[in-house]
């Protein structure tokens, strides 16, 4: 008997985002905001609010809590809120304009606030969407169609994410709804108009080149006073005007095949990755505006904050399902589903998916023996356990004929192997012993979470799969042979193509 | 007599291997501890150790050589001839996908304009394989040879990439 796995007496990972309602999340965020930025969110300033540079954006923006919109991406809770502005603000690629005569209503710039909750901690960002005139076509309200998660199909322009100290986190350039460039802070000393390239002749035999151009983005500010009862800043007075500016670098990667894309968000170009003094600039290639959005968290052109590890998990695809058999693939996806209340799913999502240093890959194999339902190969850096990778293979010859329940049990077994190896418990026998002694109930529970109609008896039987080499199984055979035989029979009924238990894809 | 000679040969090979590994450890500890973790991560993500080596318990002790121009641009990347043939083949397949931009900040900050060496060790855990090398002498001879050319001149050493491979689990 060579099947599957299991359960655990270990504590569940404690870093799972607590399950709270949307309104609770907003309330928690508001409590955090009020404590973090006391006195700046009451909207009742009676004194002039300008400061030179105005790089404390919390004094310019405050969240419009009543219009919050919550959603989850890569297990992180997001709250998107309109920004209440004390005056006005707009980004522009045009510099040198008189800020006092700047027409904010026709700027094509819209700033919202994004609050991210990660493991209970909150992070606040400003998202500024700067639409191109070719997209707006004179309809300046059109920019409001774009949100954090959704861009208009024909959106052309840029999206910037800033921290509340005004520093740029990252951004994305769009052309007709597609991401065509990754925006990052420019390296110190970069000059506007500068084009840096990893030109073919410099990166010999490297099949891709990255074109980066540095530009100045100007932010126009209107700062006003308001009466204490003007909660929504509708009646400004004593307004003043000024500008701030920042250098940003926009990079597009062009492959030798002619395609182009934004550089991987796993390795967001920082301004410091190019050396203006060493990289010569010989030509000014036009950035090719044909690209697909990067995968995962970057699919919407979201926040990629390497410091706080926000937006990096999905973007870096730390769980990869390379299985081609649709039935096997579906069961893998089901077992690791983020919304599933199961230990295995938590392990997959909070150990592997949310950490770019630990990868989990699923594939199918035609070289496994018929009595091997799955196999797990792991590797890593022994000193730090960084760079840990686990490859789970499912038997492509036998498993597609098995029931979905049996496949799921196998997937759970293999994920536990990966997690135990990651945790330092080495050796198949040791791990099987741990599974048999401590994880049967957990696997049973996980299977029931996936297949609520499954009986406890069947779920427990499938949980014993693959643990025939353990002392616990030997004891069961000796002390309760009837139960042991029943477990074997149940497994066979779920595994065999002609078995009567479970659901088969074909 | 033949058996005695054979035993001596085996003994000499083991001593040579141990000496070599000892030298590697010295070399490693003396190398610059510049944080090239992002590059390491990028490399490990795209390089898959060949099954042909993994299944036969063949480890790899090699160096990655990155040649940098006088202007600080990466010009070539290769592995030393101590790498098994299948390792080199796998490396060459992903060579063009290696994200060399991740070294730009190091090249810039250290003003590098010659060669970068990154030691690479793919090893097995003890319960898996014994990390034996068929020809330790050949390994030592080729550790600093790249496509038949001995490494000459100064080079900048980065932290080694050390990956251990665990026994396959079922």
Interface residues (C-beta under 8 A of the other chain):
Chain A: X2 X198 X202 X203 X204 X205 X206 X207 X208 X210 X256 X263 X264 X266 X267 X269 X270 X272 X273 X274 X275 X278 X279 X280 X356 X357 X359 X372 X373 X374 X375 X376 X377 X378 X379 X380 X381 X382 X383 X386 X387 X389 X414 X417 X421 X426 X427 X428 X431 X466
Chain B: X37 X38 X40 X41 X42 X44 X45 X49 X54 X69 X71 X72 X73 X74 X75 X76 X77 X95 X96 X97 X98 X99 X100 X101 X102 X104 X105 X107 X108 X125 X127 X161 X162 X163 X164 X165 X166 X167 X168 X169 X170
